[in-house]
Amino acid sequence: MRVLLTGHQGYLGTVMAPVLAAAGHEVVGLDAGLFADCVLGPPPADPPGHQVDLRDVTAEHVAGVDAVIHLAALSNDPLGSLAPDLTYDINHHASVRLARLARDAGVRRFLYASTCSVYGAAGGDGLVGEEAPLRPVTPYAESKVRVEDDLHALADGDFSPVFMRNATAFGYSPRLRADIVLNNLVGHALLSGEVRVLSDGTPWRPLAHAADIARAFAAALTAPREAVHDRAFNIGSEINNVTVAEIAEQVAEAVPGSQVVTTGENGADPRSYRVDFSRFRTAVPGFDCEWTVKQGALELADAYRKHGLTREDFERRFTRLAVLRAASDAGTVDDTLRRRR
Ligand SMILES: NC(=O)c1ccc[n+]([C@@H]2O[C@H](COP(=O)([O-])OP(=O)(O)OC[C@H]3O[C@@H](n4cnc5c(N)ncnc54)[C@H](O)[C@@H]3O)[C@@H](O)[C@H]2O)c1
């Protein structure tokens, strides 16, 4: 298939592009390149791509494409809270526009990167399935719910949106993110000897390795239409349904000499969800996640040591919010986060 991969220069996209290419697909990227230089280790070999803002996509970008994998977004809860209006412009309106253009161009499958954050304050220790009520607690998660609703309305006999509700990702990607929980805690452990838990540690936070998420998208791309058409899927594995306190313990074990410090300074985090991932395994037989949290913590610690992660990079280069603030201060993006030429 010829696959348009938006967000190909992000954390997940940089891992997903080679997985798709290895499966025999022709990958074309599309990204504004906001984090293209945020690389830890050898520079990745990106597929050919369009450097364009999602809000400026035209019919030309989707012409001749068989499927779209749509990752590009302001990609986490704190970012969304920084600028809720921009989050809705980029994550919601521009995503729906892209989907309409794709449908009009005859694209048959549209895999949308949603999130388990849509369950928000699900609470409790029971497993949350795809039919559970959606309780987003941030503009980021709300934007994902709105896209799912609007894409569902576009589904028809030729156009199949698929809603991939990913667990929080972890693991090494050349375009590292240090602002997601496992990657963050491993970095702190190595740089300071402390595994700092800012909440009270009790929230459930399902995790999935970036490579497993990439394999799930690759599997959804070629699954029979009737198995995935207009359906939502939780992407991850029950073995990685962990509390923040358990994640911290795994990190302390993976980084010798580090100790868990629970500061609780952020108070109780309302986001807590323990997730049932069985629907995707049933719909796409043969798929399962391969990585555990412990293996991911060891992989990250190795990568951080090998590539010489510094505190400066950890806090600035690999933290999405800090990168955008710095770009705004430097004038390389305007106040709508459009890159200036
Ligand atoms: N990483 C996770 O834990 C996680 C979990 C669930 C869902 N997701 C979703 O997966 C997708 C990818 O996440 P990620 O971790 O790779 O994030 P990321 O921030 O590393 O990558 C996002 C990419 O989108 C691009 N982008 C942002 N705004 C754009 C715009 N206006 N025009 C064009 N490109 C733009 C950025 O340049 C970046 O390359 C996102 O939609 C995110 O919401 C991520």
The ligand as an ORCA input file, in Angstrom:
! r2SCAN-3c Opt
* xyz 0 1
  N       3.170      8.912     22.880
  C       2.117      8.464     23.561
  O       2.195      8.047     24.728
  C       0.765      8.441     22.897
  C      -0.264      7.739     23.528
  C      -1.530      7.744     22.941
  C      -1.727      8.421     21.744
  N      -0.702      9.098     21.158
  C      -0.954      9.817     19.919
  O      -0.038      9.380     18.943
  C       0.311     10.462     18.088
  C       1.819     10.606     18.028
  O       2.328     10.853     19.331
  P       3.884     11.084     19.575
  O       4.180     10.620     20.947
  O       4.668     10.555     18.443
  O       3.938     12.675     19.589
  P       5.098     13.650     19.027
  O       4.852     14.998     19.652
  O       6.416     13.045     19.222
  O       4.794     13.691     17.470
  C       3.755     14.435     16.919
  C       4.196     14.903     15.557
  O       3.139     15.706     15.018
  C       3.707     16.829     14.413
  N       2.777     17.929     14.440
  C       2.272     18.559     15.530
  N       1.474     19.572     15.146
  C       1.489     19.581     13.779
  C       0.872     20.396     12.812
  N       0.097     21.435     13.126
  N       1.104     20.128     11.500
  C       1.906     19.082     11.138
  N       2.537     18.289     12.034
  C       2.325     18.537     13.340
  C       4.964     17.152     15.209
  O       5.897     17.899     14.442
  C       5.453     15.762     15.602
  O       6.409     15.284     14.690
  C      -0.407     11.680     18.631
  O      -1.616     11.853     17.932
  C      -0.692     11.308     20.066
  O      -1.823     11.987     20.562
  C       0.542      9.109     21.711
*
